[in-house]
Amino acid sequence: MRIHFIAIGGSAMHNLAIALHKKGFQVSGSDDEVFEPSKGRLLQHGLLPDDFGWHPEKITDELDAIILGMHARPDNPELLRAQEMGLKIYSYPEYLYEQTKDKTRVVIGGSHGKTSITSMIMHVLKTNRIDFDYMVGAKLEGFDTMVSLSHESEIAVFEGDEYLSSPIDRRPKFHLYHPNIALLSGIAWDHINVFPTFDNYVDQFRIFVDQIEEDGSLFYYEGDTNLQEIATRIRTDVTAQEYREHPSVVENGVTYLTSADHKIRLQVFGDHNLQNIAGAKLVCNKLGISDEKFYLAMSSFKGAARRLEILAENPNCTVFYDFAHSPSKLKATTEAVKKQFTDRQLVAVMELHTFSSLKKEFLPQYEGCMAAADEAFVYFNPETIEHKRLEPITKEQVAEAFDSEGLQVFTDSDELFEILQSKNWENKNLLIMTSGNFSGKDMKEIASSVCKPVTI
């Protein structure tokens, strides 16, 4: 198979390119710019384009398929050439389905938690030496790539993102996977630039459920009223089962799952992760994995990158780094850290970076989401707002929207982190939450300066 990627440098795209290359396909690609880590990883596998830019001459009738990335524009010269020639053009989720349509597909969707749940299932399967294909939105320990496809496996596990598939395919990605086993973790309005109303956003999850294969299964979090409503209207051939937080106890800052007379020590924590574990367990049971094997595997699960990742720690302080950016994620993550370390003050810092978070109409959704923190800081870069062509917002508007006593808002990241680094961090934790990088800050360097090693 000869496959050409238009916009090969994207996070998902370059991982899929590497996966197909490893599967034995002949892969080529183009992009106008490629950044790290995509650049180095493509170079390692001999897939980095020789020249950046778009080259219509690469599009020939010898190609079996074109895979189009979201970064490309509808008037991309290579895309136009492929359309003129009548070549088959796929979005990457569409091609993932094409590669796995004869396998048992597990798709994890939801506004929050889908990366973590997908990661848990992948970890359990790998620990139990079960072959499977996968696509996940974060780098995981023990996995070289975020996408893997093979000829031999009978199972495919996909993180089901609700964002658009490609510049010419406006369907949400998770509508294209047609799961045999589906899980929905919860619904909280996101991607306001694509789904302008909450009802429109919820509709995407209804459509997803309608796409479950005949005699399939749906697992969903019982605490979400929208999911409860969706489950009541599910097709009669699909089995629906709800889940809630897995029973647990916290002892000396460590969370243990409780099952019958057993306690299973975890390396992750928080009510949201207890929900995630309960959902992952149901999926794994459906795939034939016993409770005993599931718990044994979960005891070694360390979490996905940037999901409450520990950047630095000493006996008096821990610095956590989390991908949280939507209101529901901020609330769950902040509450989780505060609940786990009741004897420490919590300083929470977040960056408004996504299109939705920087839109004035969406800001009220953040009300009270950092209330669990003892000190809260919010940062946004006005240049990012200008780049996204959004209406300007003010620090006062942000503070009013979050409605947390003492919350401080900054538009200068240097000023923000100078204040943080000057604090006394004795018996305090720092939680950094963003889908960006605070305008180029080195988070590990900052974490080390805040949470210095204790010398004996």
Secondary structure as UniProt FT lines:
FT   STRAND          2..6
FT   TURN            8..9
FT   HELIX           11..22
FT   TURN            23..24
FT   STRAND          26..31
FT   TURN            36..37
FT   HELIX           38..44
FT   TURN            45..46
FT   HELIX           56..58
FT   TURN            61..62
FT   STRAND          65..68
FT   TURN            70..71
FT   TURN            74..75
FT   HELIX           77..85
FT   STRAND          89..91
FT   HELIX           92..100
FT   TURN            101..102
FT   STRAND          104..109
FT   HELIX           114..127
FT   TURN            128..129
FT   STRAND          133..135
FT   TURN            141..142
FT   STRAND          147..148
FT   STRAND          155..160
FT   STRAND          164..166
FT   TURN            167..168
FT   STRAND          169..172
FT   HELIX           173..176
FT   STRAND          181..184
FT   TURN            192..194
FT   HELIX           198..210
FT   TURN            214..215
FT   STRAND          217..221
FT   TURN            222..223
FT   HELIX           225..232
FT   TURN            236..237
FT   STRAND          239..243
FT   STRAND          248..251
FT   TURN            252..253
FT   STRAND          254..259
FT   TURN            260..261
FT   STRAND          262..265
FT   HELIX           271..286
FT   TURN            287..288
FT   HELIX           291..298
FT   TURN            299..300
FT   TURN            305..306
FT   STRAND          309..314
FT   TURN            315..316
FT   STRAND          317..322
FT   HELIX           327..340
FT   TURN            341..343
FT   STRAND          345..351
FT   TURN            355..358
FT   TURN            360..362
FT   HELIX           363..366
FT   TURN            367..372
FT   STRAND          375..379
FT   HELIX           382..387
FT   TURN            388..389
FT   HELIX           395..402
FT   TURN            405..406
FT   STRAND          408..410
FT   HELIX           413..421
FT   TURN            426..427
FT   STRAND          428..433
FT   TURN            438..440
FT   HELIX           443..450
//
